[in-house]
Amino acid sequence: MKILFITAPLYDYLADSLLIGFRDLAGADCVDFPRKPIMYGEFPSVYGRGFTVWSKPIPDISPEARLLTDVDVVIYSNYRRQIPIDWRVLVKNRDKAPRVVYLDGNDDSYINPGVRPFFKRELYEAEPGVFPTGLCVPDRLVRPLDVAGKTQLHQTHVQDEEFTRETGYKFTEEKEYYDDLARSFFGITMRKGGWDCTRHYEIMAAGAVVMFKNYDTKPPICAPQCPHFISYTDKKDFLEKASRLVVNGKPTLEYMRILQAQRDWLLDNGTSTARARQLLGQIESYFMDEPREPMPVVHFKRLRRGRINFFVFKEGVMLRAITFVKQNRLVEWLYYKMFRKIPGVGLFISRVLLKEKVV
């Protein structure tokens, strides 16, 4: 199966982690367009300090492999931002048109109308032709389970302000971050921009038990859908539950059962290859009884190509701007504390440039 995986120069946890999975599964038969420099280590990765998704370049493919003939599936990895990219201009199939699939990894619950099948990360209510999907972690980062090396109750980098007011980054090296998680019996996590985030999967990959604040209030069909997560309401509740699972610094049999159940779920659902394989199965099932349509005739190809080029240029400029801000602490402080607070600026950045929605 040949896949055209439509990307965008900007960071995207869902799209970029899935691209890793598709490239692992399909190799050169997964073609990313536009080719994404941060995935190949050609541009500094500063978002999230580059941990997990962007810390190791993916293998590149030859120019010959990038020729988009005989494409079976076109995947828009973040359709809301990629609307300017018209797949009909890119694909060179002679006969049958490819299947077209739409993904959205944004924090909000907005669903683009009229495009199906649609795979949504923050999916709160069921709709025909709309399916839940979620984030994932590269398979290479999944460590063997090792309870003997655990020396602390929870990780150092915690986002829940009941545990610490210092919620900023604690590590500058990815290995140190994962080592700290591996030393922890529990990984504390919570809802931030959306219910799903890479941190949940990083905790499981390192070999700690996920404790998720108010997990039992999450919409059932919204990712993550792991039935083995432990929900806690506040710090007191966390400590009470932790004390029953780890006694005198030793894991109980119940702790070991939960740890193994979470690991099994991760391997089946939450690694990059597992998510990619799962998505391909859903695509095949959705189109099972539908015949392939003929390739459409496309007019104004130069204008459509120009629109694509402008989109890639604009996103490239935004990527460089984000990198500049993140690499300079003073500039970053001025940006978030002053510039974004100018009336209308924050709204323009979020709604116009980043295509975020209020739902």
N, C-alpha and C positions, 0 to 999 in steps of 0.2 A: 504494500500500500504506500503510495506516494502522498505526502502531506505538505501542503503549503501552510506554514504557520505564520500568520501575519502578526508582526510585532510593532513596537514603537520605541524610539530611542530612550525614553524615560524609564525609570525603575517601575517594576510592576511585580509584586511578590507572586501573585497567582500565575501570570503569564510566564515569567522567567523561570519559576520552579518547574512548571509544566514543560517548558522547552527543554530543560535538562532531561526530563523523563522521556519525552518523545525522541530526543537525539540518542538516548541510551537504548531505546527500543528499536527505532527505525534506522539509526545511523544516517547515511547520506540521503535516505529517502524522506527525511524531514528537512525541508528547506525553510529557513526563516527569512522573511522579507518584511521590512528592510533589514539587512544584516545588522545585528545589534552589537556594537563595539564592546559594551561593558560585559557581555557574555563571553567574549574571547580574550579578556584581559588587556584590551587595547586602550582602555580609558579607565582612570582611577574610580574605584567604587567607594563612594562615601556614604551612601544611604544605609543606615543601620550599621555604619562602619564597615560595610561590605561583607558582614558575616553571613554564613550559611549559603545563600543563593549565589553570591557573586565572588566567593573567595577562591574558586578554582575555575579556570577557563574551560569551556566545553570544547571538544574537538571540532575543528573547522571541516568544511567540505569543499570539494573542488569547484571551479567555475562551471565545469561540465555538469556536475550534479545539480547545480543551481538552475539549469534550464528547466523551465516549468512546462514540460510536456507530459502527457499521461498522468495528470494530477487526479487523485481519487477524492481527496478531502481538502477543503479550504477551512481553516480554523481562524476566526477573528478572536485573538486572545484578550482583547478589551474593546469590544465593538464601539462603545460610546466614544472613545477617543479615536478610533480608526475608521470612522465613517468616510473620511475623504479617500480612503484607499479602495479602489474599485478592482475587485479580483478579476473581473472580466478583461481588464487591460493587461493583467500579468500572466494569466494562464494561456498556454498555447495548445490546448487539446484540439485535436482535429475533428473528433467525433462527439463523444459524450461529455457533458458538463460534469464537473465534480460536485459532490455534496458540499453544502456550505453550512457551517456551524458557528454559533456566536457565544462568546464567553464574556463575563463581566466580574472582575475581582474587586470592584470598588466597595468602600465601606458602607454605602447606603443601600437601601432595598429597592431602588428604582429598576424597572424592567423595560427595556426598549420595546415598544409595540411593533407588531408586524414582522418580526424576525424570529423564526423558529427553525430548529430547536435552539433554545437559549439556556445556557448553563450559568447559574448565578451563585456567587459565594454567599452573600447576605440575603438568603431567600427565607422570607418569613411566612408566606402564605402560598399554598399550591395553586398553580395555574396550568392549563393545558399547554403542552409543549415546552414547559419551563421546568428545569431540573436543578437540584442542588449540586454544588460542587464545593471543593474546599482547597485550602492551601496544602503544602507538602514540604518535605525536607529531602534533600538529595540522599540517595541510598548510601553513599560513601560515608556519611556522618553518623550512621547508626552504629553505636558501640555495643560490645557484648555487655550483658548485665553482670554487674560486679558489686554485690552488697558489702563485701568485705572491705572495700575501700571507702565506704561512706563514713564521714567524720562530722557532718553538720546536719542540722535539722532541715534547713532550706537553703536555697541559693543566695548568693551575695547581692545580685542584681534583681531587686524586687520592685514591681510597679505599684503595689498596694500601699498607699500612704499610711495605713494603720500600722504597718511594720517599719516604715522609714520615711523620712521626708526627703531623703537624697535618692530620688528615683532616676537620676541620670545614669549614663553609661559608666560602668565600673571597670571595663576591660578594653584594652586596645588590641589584643590578639585573640583570634577566634579560638585557638586551642585552650587558652586560659579560661575563656568563657565556658567552653564545654567541659573542661576539667572541673571547674567549680560546680557545674550542674551534676556531674557524675559523682562528686563527693557528697552530694545532698540526698537525704532520704526523700524529700519532697521538693517539687517545683511549684512555686506559687504563681498563678496566672489569673487573668481577669479580662473582662471586656474592655477594650480601649475604643478605637475608632469604629470597630465592628466586633461581633462576637468571635469571629475567626481571626487568628493571627499566627505568624510563624513561631512565636514563642512556645505555644502549646506543643508543637511537633519537635522543637529543639529539646524541650524537657524530656519527652519520651525517648528521643534518639540518644540522649546522653545516659539514660537509664535511671531517671528519677520518677517518682509517682506524681502525677499531675493532681494538684489541688486547685480547683477553679472556683473563684468567688461567684456565688449566685448562679452557678451553672444550671441549677434546676429551674431557673426562670427563663432560660433560652428557648426561643421557638424551636419545636422538635425537629423541623426539617432543615434548620439552619446549621451550617458547619460551625464547629466540629460536631460530629454525631457519634462520638465514642461513648458507649453506655457504661464504661468503667471509670470515667472521671469521678473524682470525689468533689462534691459541692460543699463549700463552706460559706457562712454568712458574714463572719467578722473574725478578728484575730482570736478572740476567746474560743469560738467554735473551731477554728483551725487547730489551736493547741490541744483542745479536748480530743478531737479526732486523731490527731497525730500521736498523742500519748497512748491511745488504745492500739495503734498499729506498730509503734516502735516503743519497746519497753526496756528501760535501762540501757539504751543505746543499741538494742538488738531488734532486728525486724521480726515480727510475728509471722505465723503461717498465713494469716489473712493479708498482711502486707505483701508477702511474696506472691500470693495468688493474684492480687490486684496489679502488682508490678508486671507479672507475666501476661495478664490479660491486656493491659495497655500496650505492651510490646507487640503482642500478636495482632492487635487492632492496627497499630502503626504499620506493621509490615504488610498487612492486607489492604490498607486504605490510605495511609498517610505518607508514604514515600513518593518520590517523583515518578518512579516507574509504575508504582501501584496506581497512582492517580491517572497517569497517562493511559495505562492499560484499561482501567475502569472507564475512562471517557471514551476510548475507542469502542469498547463493548456497547456502551449506551448509544453511540452514534450508529453503529451497525444495527442495533435493535430498532432504533427509531425509523431508519430508512428501509427496513427489511423488505417490505412489500411495495415499495415505490420504485418504479423504473427510472433509470437515469435519463435526464432531459438532454436534448441536443445543445451544443454550444451556442450561446446567443450571439447575435450580430450586435456589435457595439459601434456606435457613431461617436464622433468628436474625441477620438482616442488621444490626440495631442493635448487637448484641454484637460482630459481626465488624467493623463500622465503628468501634466503641469501641476494639477491639484495635489497629486501624490508627492511630487518633488517639494512643493511648498510645505506640505505637512511634515515631511522628514526634516526639512531645513528648520522649521519653527521648533519642532521638538528637540532638535539638536542644540539650538540656541538655549532652550530651557534647561537642557541637561548640563550644559556648560555653566549656566548661571547658578544652578543648584550646587554644582561641584565647587564653584568659586566661593559661594556663601558658606558651605559646610567646611571648607578647608581653611577658612579664616575666622577665628573665634570672635574678633571684634566686629567683623562684617555680619556674622551670624547673629550676634547680640543686637546690632542695630536693625537688622532685617526684622527679627521677630518682636523686639521690644518697641520699635519706633515705626519703621516703614509700613509693616502690615497693619498697624493701628491707625494709619491715616484713613479717614472715611472713604469707603469705596474700594480701597486697594486690595484688602483681604478678600472682599467679595469678588472682585474681578479675577484675582488669581485662582480662587477655588472654583468659581462657577464658569468662567470663560476659558481660562488656560487649562485647568485640570479637569473640567467637565464634571465636577461634583454636583450632586443634586440634593435638594431638601425634600424628603418624603415623609 
